[in-house]
Amino acid sequence: MFQEIRQEILEKLELELNRDLCYHDLAHTLSVEEAVIYYSQAENVDEEGVLNLRYAALFHDAGYLEEYHENEENGVRIMRSFLERYNVDEDSIREISSIILATQHGHDPSNLLEEIICDADHDYLGTPNYIVQARNLYEEMLCFGADLSEEQWLRDQVTYLKNHHCYYTNTAIERRQNKKENWIKYLESQLPE
């Protein structure tokens, strides 16, 4: 059942996502799924938790199929419609919904599964690929109406990375925090005096 649902949502994302989504695209969804698998194993999550995390990863940005802003609620609704068709039980759907909603900007996770999806969703912040992904996000935001200069974008990134973002799981802290700190220094060095 999982593989059928996975295939169906991935095909839908590939065919129907707006092509201007150069950050919140199919590759991002697959990257988050891969990261939740890794973090789940490292954090000793049981089989049911891993399954629910994978569902959440696959649907966490599905709301972009309908609108750019506040997409998480739409993602939950889309996930629910898929999983109900396959008779997934209501308790699992509720847990997956909570995991997806944990990815909302400004939301603090309340359990390990929510911490894992948050860390997976922002895994790239502590990787060598950060600059490429950050550039994609900047370009995407411009396409969808953001009015941001290059300098303001850099300042916003520094502020976000220093003051608002944190990794939650021990695995992400050990694996990604140092590289993220290096990126902060790099970004600061790119700002005008």
QUILIN-V416076 format. One line per field, one symbol per residue. phi: phi as a letter, one per 40 degrees, with the letter a starting at -180 (. if undefined). psi: psi as a letter, one per 20 degrees, with the letter a starting at -180 (. if undefined). Layout:
phi=???
psi=???
//
This chain:
phi=.dcccdcccccccccbcdccccbcbcccdccccccccccccccfccdcccccccdcccbcbccccbaccfccccccccddccccccfcccccccccdcccccccdgcccbaccccccccccbddcbbccdcccccccdcccccbhcbbcdccccccccccccbbcacbcdcccccbccccdccdccccccccc
psi=gghggggghhgggghiqpiiniglahhgghghgghhgghgghjlqrggggghhgggghihjhhihgqgqligghgggggghghhhjkpqhggggggghgghiiqpjppqirghhgghghghkhhhkrijggghhgggggghghkiqnprgghggghgggghgihqqqgqhghghhhgghghhhgggghiiqq.
//
